């Protein structure tokens, strides 16, 4: 039982290091679940030519003030399409209170066996990143 005080000290130090969270920022903060989307590339493959696959991009406000997403634009080939939240589709900003989220649906339908690349640009009033760029890519292949 001689190791007991040593273990208690280690546990105490580890737990004290975990408590340094200052809480949410006062300003609106944009959080997305990833910085890039690679359609069907998890296992080094891609998407069959002329077959559509979809992914969702998760967006959340981590700040106390309301986050307003004013614009989401896609650049790249037409093989990438997106479905915006209803407000953005109607030309109005999406307003997210603290902890609230929204999704952007992205689809990829390759027409040739090759690599495709594009970008999404999210514009908002976020203090941490008023413009967030998401890289999108996909590979078309023949079965």
C-alpha positions in Angstrom: 0.0 0.0 0.0 3.0 2.3 -0.1 2.1 3.4 -3.7 -1.3 4.7 -2.7 -0.3 8.3 -1.9 1.7 8.4 -5.2 -1.4 7.3 -7.2 -3.6 9.8 -5.4 -1.2 12.6 -6.3 -1.1 11.6 -9.9 -4.9 11.4 -10.1 -5.3 14.8 -8.4 -2.8 16.4 -10.8 -4.6 14.9 -13.8 -8.0 16.0 -12.6 -6.8 19.5 -11.8 -5.5 19.9 -15.4 -8.9 19.0 -16.8 -10.7 21.9 -15.0 -9.2 24.8 -17.0 -12.3 25.4 -19.2 -13.3 29.1 -19.0 -16.7 28.4 -20.4 -18.2 29.7 -23.6 -17.1 33.0 -25.2 -19.3 36.0 -24.9 -19.0 36.6 -28.7 -20.6 34.3 -31.3 -18.4 31.4 -32.3 -18.7 29.3 -35.4 -17.9 25.6 -35.0 -18.0 23.1 -37.8 -17.5 19.4 -37.4 -14.7 19.2 -40.0 -12.5 21.3 -42.2 -12.8 19.1 -45.3 -15.2 16.6 -46.8 -14.0 13.7 -48.9 -16.9 12.0 -50.5 -16.6 8.2 -50.3 -12.9 8.3 -49.6 -12.8 6.7 -46.1 -11.4 3.5 -47.5 -9.4 4.9 -50.3 -12.2 4.4 -52.9 -14.7 7.0 -54.1 -18.1 7.1 -55.6 -19.3 5.2 -58.6 -19.7 7.2 -61.8 -23.3 8.6 -62.1 -24.1 7.5 -58.5 -24.9 10.2 -55.9 -23.6 10.1 -52.4 -24.3 12.7 -49.6 -22.7 14.1 -46.5 -23.9 16.7 -43.9 -21.9 19.5 -42.5 -22.7 20.3 -38.9 -22.6 24.0 -37.8 -23.0 25.1 -34.2 -22.8 28.4 -32.2 -20.4 27.9 -29.3 -20.6 31.6 -28.2 -23.2 33.2 -25.9 -24.3 35.9 -28.4 -26.3 34.9 -31.5 -24.4 33.6 -34.5 -25.7 34.8 -37.9 -24.7 32.8 -40.9 -25.2 35.3 -43.7 -23.9 33.4 -46.8 -22.7 29.9 -47.9 -21.3 29.6 -51.3 -19.8 26.7 -53.2 -17.1 26.9 -55.8 -16.0 24.0 -57.9 -17.5 21.6 -60.5 -21.3 21.0 -60.8 -20.8 17.4 -59.6 -21.0 19.0 -56.1 -24.4 20.3 -55.0 -25.6 21.7 -51.7 -28.9 22.1 -49.9 -28.9 25.1 -47.6 -31.1 25.6 -44.5 -34.4 27.2 -45.5 -33.5 30.7 -44.3 -30.3 30.9 -46.4 -32.1 29.4 -49.4 -34.6 32.3 -49.2 -31.8 34.9 -48.9 -32.1 35.4 -45.1 -29.4 34.8 -42.5 -29.6 31.7 -40.3 -29.6 32.9 -36.6 -28.3 30.4 -34.1 -28.5 31.0 -30.4 -25.9 29.5 -28.0 -25.6 25.7 -28.5 -28.0 25.6 -31.4 -27.0 24.0 -34.7 -27.9 23.7 -38.4 -26.8 21.5 -41.2 -25.8 21.9 -44.8 -26.4 18.9 -47.0 -23.8 18.2 -49.7 -24.0 15.8 -52.5 -21.5 14.4 -55.0 -22.4 12.7 -58.3 -19.3 12.1 -60.5 -19.7 11.9 -64.2 -16.2 10.6 -65.0 -13.6 8.5 -63.3 -11.4 11.2 -61.9 -10.8 13.5 -58.9 -13.0 16.5 -58.3 -12.2 19.4 -55.9 -14.1 22.4 -54.7 -14.7 24.6 -51.6 -17.5 25.9 -49.4 -17.2 29.4 -47.9 -19.3 30.2 -44.9 -19.7 33.9 -43.9 -20.9 34.9 -40.5 -20.6 37.4 -37.6 -18.5 34.9 -35.7 -15.7 36.4 -33.6 -13.4 33.4 -34.1 -13.8 33.0 -37.9 -16.0 35.3 -39.9 -15.2 33.4 -43.0 -14.7 29.6 -42.8 -13.5 27.6 -45.8 -14.3 23.9 -46.1 -12.4 21.9 -48.8 -14.6 19.4 -50.6 -13.3 16.6 -52.8 -14.5 13.4 -54.4 -13.2 10.7 -56.7 -15.3 9.1 -59.3 -14.5 5.5 -60.4 -16.0 2.8 -62.5 -17.1 -0.3 -60.7 
